[in-house]
Amino acid sequence: MLGLTCIPPKVYDFLYPFKPHFGCSQARHFVLFCWLLVGLILVPEKGTLKGVSRIVPRRLKYWALLRMVRSGWWDEHALLQAISADVLRTLPPPSNGVRHLIGDTTLKGKRGEQHP
């Protein structure tokens, strides 16, 4: 456990304009989403919710993160599009006018002979 007790201010300030994408104010899905992103950045494992729940403060339980992800109170596609558009605006323009996006989807499974 890293001992984080509050969301880093730079993360909160960057994500604050996207708060209207979260409709459930009672469950505080925006705050859970901020913690989820911080946990995904800091988790040394594959980035599962169980791994993230070990990084975030103890008062945030695994089931709370799971319910936030599964709930229908926020539109993940619209949120991803808005965040990516904001990030692309901050990048310097490419010299040739073409921006390339490269993603690493490498998943290294178990090695060796598998049990039947």
Secondary structure, DSSP 8 states (H G I E B T S, - for coil): -----S--HHHHHHHGGGGGGB--TTTTHHHHHHHHHHHHHH-SSS--HHHHHHHS-TTS-HHHHHHHHH-SSB-HHHHHHHHHHHHHHHS---SSS--------------S----
